[in-house]
Amino acid sequence: MSEPHISVLLNEVIAALEPRDGARIIDGTFGAGGYSRGILSSANCTVLGIDRDPTAIARGQEISSEYDNRLTMALGCFGEMDELAEAAGFAPVNGIALDLGVSSMQIDEAPRGFSFMQDGPLDMRMGGEAQGGRSAADMVNEDDPETLTGILKQYGEERRARAIARAIEAARKVEPITRTLQLADVVMSVLGRGRPDRIHPATRTFQALRIAVNDELGELHRGLIAAERVLATDGRLAVVSFHSLEDRIVKQFFIDRSGSRPQGSRHLPELPQGPAPTFELLHRGSITPSDAEQSQNPRARSARLRSVKRTAAPAWDNVGDAA
């Protein structure tokens, strides 16, 4: 095995989870196994690693023997972690770690189609072709400019979304856009090539397409609901996000489920009383990487960790307000 990948905010995630001997912990976004390694090394516990990428499952099965087979792998999405844990006889659990977004290993592998720095097929499905559904190439070649504009605005927060969508429409009339560098060139034809000390001009476009292809925000919503269902009392949930859209969903879910919404005052009426809080905030706000970690790993710069502890209250029946 090559040297193991080190996950962002690893020590902080371990501290939030507080693994102990005999505990059951879910690594809902296994990837290269960085969190699982850290958890398994910190206590004589067991881990259920979940990933939609078959290559990650194979990697985990190889790693398991290094930890006395205390790691079990499950192919699937973390949005169904409660069902996967039940099927594996692993529920309820004492901790859950989620590292959102695309893994660095997927970005580094050009054939996966996530990178605008290396040429590869424009795919972006985290589960590869086996995942099914539409690829990024399908979207950029088939969707009308208005739909593409909406994707780039909503998921990429791209200010020049309409101009980029029109440039995509013009380019695909000449030839289909099937390669990552093709798309990057189209974006740069609108935004320019940028400066070396700034983010790549195609960053927001690629982020938006990746989120849309994999339904990442919907998956996050489902994952938070599933975590609420499968965590035992006093179980802990630690979530690392990398952009504002993800962090906003996590923050709002934790506020709602912990009963931390603003209360009424003499100037405002009392807010309706909701169900009993299912979580307790472990810290106010978010935890960000140290300067040392950011300098060592530039990809960590935008990371934020939020964590909570499960109460004994039943999971909320009304799950629609977490989005």
C-alpha positions as CSV (number, residue, x, y, z in Angstrom):
1,M,0.0,0.0,0.0
2,S,1.2,3.5,-0.7
3,E,1.4,6.0,2.2
4,P,-2.1,6.5,3.5
5,H,-4.0,9.7,2.7
6,I,-4.4,12.1,5.6
7,S,-7.9,13.6,5.8
8,V,-8.5,17.3,6.5
9,L,-9.0,18.1,10.2
10,L,-8.3,14.5,11.1
11,N,-7.3,15.2,14.8
12,E,-10.2,17.5,15.3
13,V,-12.7,14.9,13.9
14,I,-11.2,12.2,16.2
15,A,-11.5,14.6,19.2
16,A,-15.2,15.3,18.3
17,L,-16.0,11.6,17.9
18,E,-14.2,10.4,21.0
19,P,-13.8,6.8,19.9
20,R,-13.8,4.2,22.7
21,D,-13.2,0.5,22.9
22,G,-16.3,-1.4,21.7
23,A,-17.8,1.6,19.9
24,R,-19.4,1.3,16.5
25,I,-18.5,4.2,14.1
26,I,-19.6,4.9,10.6
27,D,-17.1,6.6,8.1
28,G,-19.8,7.7,5.7
29,T,-17.4,9.0,3.0
30,F,-14.6,6.5,3.1
31,G,-12.6,7.7,0.2
32,A,-8.9,6.8,0.8
33,G,-9.7,5.7,4.4
34,G,-8.0,8.5,6.3
35,Y,-10.7,9.0,8.9
36,S,-11.2,5.2,9.3
37,R,-7.5,4.7,9.9
38,G,-7.4,7.4,12.5
39,I,-10.5,6.1,14.3
40,L,-9.3,2.5,14.3
41,S,-5.9,3.5,15.6
42,S,-7.4,5.6,18.5
43,A,-9.5,2.8,20.1
44,N,-10.4,-0.9,19.9
45,C,-13.6,0.0,18.0
46,T,-15.2,-1.2,14.8
47,V,-15.9,1.0,11.7
48,L,-18.4,0.6,8.9
49,G,-16.9,2.4,5.8
50,I,-19.4,3.6,3.2
51,D,-18.7,4.8,-0.3
52,R,-20.4,4.8,-3.6
53,D,-17.1,4.3,-5.4
54,P,-16.2,0.6,-6.0
55,T,-12.5,1.4,-6.0
56,A,-12.8,2.9,-2.4
57,I,-14.6,-0.3,-1.3
58,A,-11.7,-2.5,-2.7
59,R,-9.2,-0.2,-1.0
60,G,-11.0,-0.5,2.4
61,Q,-11.1,-4.3,2.1
62,E,-7.3,-4.3,1.8
63,I,-6.9,-1.9,4.7
64,S,-9.2,-4.0,7.0
65,S,-6.6,-6.7,7.6
66,E,-4.2,-4.1,9.0
67,Y,-6.7,-3.5,11.8
68,D,-7.7,-7.0,12.8
69,N,-10.7,-6.9,10.4
70,R,-12.4,-4.2,12.5
71,L,-13.3,-2.4,9.3
72,T,-16.3,-3.5,7.3
73,M,-17.1,-1.9,3.9
74,A,-20.5,-1.2,2.3
75,L,-21.1,0.0,-1.2
76,G,-23.7,2.8,-1.3
77,C,-24.4,6.4,-0.5
78,F,-24.1,7.9,3.0
79,G,-27.7,9.2,2.6
80,E,-28.8,5.6,3.2
81,M,-26.4,4.9,6.0
82,D,-29.2,3.9,8.4
83,E,-30.3,1.2,6.0
84,L,-26.8,0.1,5.2
85,A,-26.0,-0.1,9.0
86,E,-29.1,-2.1,9.7
87,A,-28.3,-4.5,6.8
88,A,-24.8,-5.0,8.2
89,G,-26.0,-5.6,11.8
90,F,-24.1,-2.4,12.8
91,A,-26.9,-0.3,14.2
92,P,-27.2,1.7,16.4
93,V,-23.9,3.5,16.2
94,N,-21.8,5.6,18.5
95,G,-20.3,8.0,16.0
96,I,-20.4,9.1,12.4
97,A,-17.8,11.0,10.3
98,L,-18.7,12.7,7.0
99,D,-16.1,14.4,4.8
100,L,-18.2,16.1,2.1
101,G,-17.4,16.7,-1.6
102,V,-15.0,14.9,-3.9
103,S,-12.0,13.1,-2.6
104,S,-8.5,14.3,-3.5
105,M,-7.8,10.9,-4.9
106,Q,-10.7,11.3,-7.4
107,I,-9.5,14.7,-8.4
108,D,-6.0,13.4,-8.9
109,E,-7.2,10.6,-11.2
110,A,-7.7,12.2,-14.6
111,P,-9.9,9.4,-16.0
112,R,-12.5,10.2,-13.3
113,G,-13.2,13.5,-15.1
114,F,-13.2,15.8,-12.0
115,S,-10.0,17.8,-12.8
116,F,-9.7,21.0,-14.9
117,M,-5.9,20.7,-14.6
118,Q,-5.6,17.3,-16.3
119,D,-7.3,16.1,-19.4
120,G,-9.8,13.2,-19.0
121,P,-13.3,12.2,-20.0
122,L,-15.9,14.7,-18.7
123,D,-17.7,12.3,-16.3
124,M,-17.7,13.4,-12.6
125,R,-19.9,10.6,-11.3
126,M,-18.4,9.6,-8.0
127,G,-19.4,6.0,-8.5
128,G,-18.1,6.0,-12.1
129,E,-20.2,4.5,-14.9
130,A,-21.6,1.9,-12.4
131,Q,-23.4,4.8,-10.7
132,G,-25.7,5.3,-13.7
133,G,-27.5,8.5,-14.4
134,R,-26.2,11.5,-16.3
135,S,-22.5,12.4,-16.6
136,A,-21.2,16.0,-16.7
137,A,-20.7,15.6,-20.5
138,D,-24.4,14.7,-20.8
139,M,-25.4,17.9,-19.0
140,V,-23.1,20.3,-20.9
141,N,-24.1,18.8,-24.3
142,E,-27.8,18.3,-23.7
143,D,-29.1,20.9,-21.3
144,D,-30.4,24.2,-22.6
145,P,-28.6,27.4,-21.6
146,E,-31.2,28.4,-19.1
147,T,-30.8,25.1,-17.2
148,L,-27.0,25.3,-17.3
149,T,-27.2,28.9,-16.1
150,G,-29.3,27.8,-13.1
151,I,-26.8,25.0,-12.3
152,L,-23.8,27.3,-12.4
153,K,-25.5,30.0,-10.3
154,Q,-27.1,27.7,-7.7
155,Y,-24.3,25.2,-7.2
156,G,-21.2,27.2,-8.3
157,E,-22.3,30.7,-7.2
158,E,-20.8,31.7,-10.5
159,R,-21.5,35.4,-11.3
160,R,-20.8,34.9,-15.1
161,A,-23.1,31.8,-15.3
162,R,-25.2,33.1,-18.2
163,A,-22.2,34.0,-20.3
164,I,-20.5,30.6,-19.6
165,A,-23.7,28.7,-20.5
166,R,-23.9,30.6,-23.8
167,A,-20.3,29.8,-24.5
168,I,-20.9,26.2,-23.9
169,E,-23.9,26.2,-26.2
170,A,-21.8,27.8,-29.0
171,A,-18.9,25.4,-28.5
172,R,-21.0,22.2,-28.5
173,K,-22.5,23.3,-31.9
174,V,-18.9,22.9,-33.3
175,E,-18.2,19.6,-31.6
176,P,-19.4,17.8,-28.5
177,I,-17.7,18.7,-25.2
178,T,-16.4,15.4,-24.0
179,R,-13.1,16.2,-22.3
180,T,-12.3,18.1,-19.1
181,L,-9.8,20.5,-20.7
182,Q,-12.3,21.2,-23.5
183,L,-14.7,22.5,-20.9
184,A,-12.0,24.4,-19.0
185,D,-11.0,26.2,-22.2
186,V,-14.6,27.2,-22.9
187,V,-14.9,28.7,-19.4
188,M,-11.5,30.5,-19.8
189,S,-12.7,31.9,-23.1
190,V,-15.3,33.9,-21.0
191,L,-13.4,34.5,-17.7
192,G,-9.8,34.7,-19.0
193,R,-6.9,32.5,-17.9
194,G,-6.7,34.0,-14.4
195,R,-3.7,34.6,-12.2
196,P,-1.5,31.9,-10.7
197,D,-2.2,33.1,-7.2
198,R,-6.0,33.0,-7.7
199,I,-8.4,30.0,-8.0
200,H,-8.6,28.5,-11.5
201,P,-11.3,30.3,-13.5
202,A,-13.1,26.9,-14.1
203,T,-13.3,26.0,-10.4
204,R,-16.9,27.1,-9.9
205,T,-18.2,25.6,-13.1
206,F,-16.6,22.2,-12.3
207,Q,-17.9,22.4,-8.7
208,A,-21.4,23.2,-9.9
209,L,-21.5,20.3,-12.4
210,R,-20.1,17.8,-9.9
211,I,-22.7,18.8,-7.3
212,A,-25.5,18.5,-9.9
213,V,-24.2,15.1,-11.3
214,N,-24.0,13.5,-7.9
215,D,-27.0,15.3,-6.2
216,E,-24.5,16.2,-3.4
217,L,-26.8,18.6,-1.6
218,G,-29.7,16.3,-1.7
219,E,-27.4,13.5,-0.5
220,L,-26.2,15.7,2.4
221,H,-29.8,16.4,3.5
222,R,-30.6,12.6,3.4
223,G,-27.4,11.8,5.2
224,L,-28.1,14.2,8.1
225,I,-31.6,12.6,8.5
226,A,-30.1,9.1,8.3
227,A,-27.5,10.0,11.0
228,E,-30.3,11.3,13.3
229,R,-32.0,7.9,12.9
230,V,-29.0,5.6,13.4
231,L,-27.1,7.3,16.1
232,A,-27.4,6.0,19.7
233,T,-28.0,8.4,22.6
234,D,-24.8,10.3,23.2
235,G,-23.5,9.3,19.8
236,R,-21.5,11.9,17.9
237,L,-21.7,13.3,14.4
238,A,-18.8,15.2,12.9
239,V,-19.2,16.8,9.4
240,V,-16.4,18.5,7.4
241,S,-17.6,20.7,4.6
242,F,-15.6,22.5,1.9
243,H,-17.9,25.2,0.5
244,S,-20.6,27.5,1.7
245,L,-23.6,25.6,0.2
246,E,-22.7,22.4,2.2
247,D,-21.8,24.3,5.4
248,R,-25.1,26.3,5.3
249,I,-27.1,23.0,5.2
250,V,-25.1,21.5,8.0
251,K,-25.3,24.6,10.1
252,Q,-29.0,25.1,9.7
253,F,-29.7,21.4,10.4
254,F,-27.7,21.5,13.6
255,I,-29.4,24.7,14.7
256,D,-32.9,23.3,14.1
257,R,-32.3,19.9,15.6
258,S,-30.5,21.3,18.7
259,G,-33.2,23.9,19.5
260,S,-30.8,26.7,19.0
261,R,-33.0,28.9,16.9
262,P,-33.6,32.4,18.1
263,Q,-36.3,32.7,20.8
264,G,-39.1,35.2,20.9
265,S,-38.6,38.5,22.7
266,R,-40.8,41.4,23.9
267,H,-40.6,42.8,20.4
268,L,-41.3,39.6,18.5
269,P,-43.8,36.8,19.2
270,E,-42.7,33.4,20.5
271,L,-41.8,30.9,17.8
272,P,-43.8,27.7,17.7
273,Q,-42.4,25.0,19.9
274,G,-40.9,22.2,17.8
275,P,-40.2,18.6,18.7
276,A,-37.6,17.9,21.4
277,P,-34.0,18.6,20.3
278,T,-32.3,15.5,18.8
279,F,-28.8,17.0,19.0
280,E,-26.6,19.0,21.3
281,L,-24.0,21.3,19.8
282,L,-20.5,20.2,20.8
283,H,-19.1,23.7,20.0
284,R,-20.4,27.0,18.8
285,G,-19.6,27.9,15.2
286,S,-17.2,25.9,13.1
287,I,-13.6,24.7,13.6
288,T,-11.2,25.5,10.8
289,P,-7.7,24.0,10.0
290,S,-4.7,25.4,11.7
291,D,-2.3,27.6,9.7
292,A,0.2,24.7,9.7
293,E,-2.4,22.3,8.1
294,Q,-3.4,24.9,5.6
295,S,0.2,25.5,4.5
296,Q,0.8,21.8,4.3
297,N,-2.4,21.0,2.4
298,P,-3.9,23.9,0.4
299,R,-7.1,21.9,-0.2
300,A,-7.8,22.3,3.5
301,R,-8.1,26.0,3.4
302,S,-11.9,26.2,3.0
303,A,-12.7,23.3,5.3
304,R,-15.1,23.7,8.3
305,L,-15.9,21.1,10.9
306,R,-19.2,21.1,12.8
307,S,-20.1,18.4,15.3
308,V,-23.0,17.5,17.6
309,K,-24.0,14.9,20.2
310,R,-27.3,12.8,19.9
311,T,-29.9,13.3,22.7
312,A,-32.3,10.6,23.7
313,A,-35.2,12.3,21.9
314,P,-36.8,10.4,19.0
315,A,-35.9,11.5,15.4
316,W,-38.1,14.2,14.0
317,D,-41.0,13.0,11.9
318,N,-41.0,16.3,9.9
319,V,-37.7,16.2,8.0
320,G,-38.5,18.8,5.3
321,D,-37.3,21.8,7.2
322,A,-33.6,20.8,7.3
323,A,-33.0,21.8,3.7
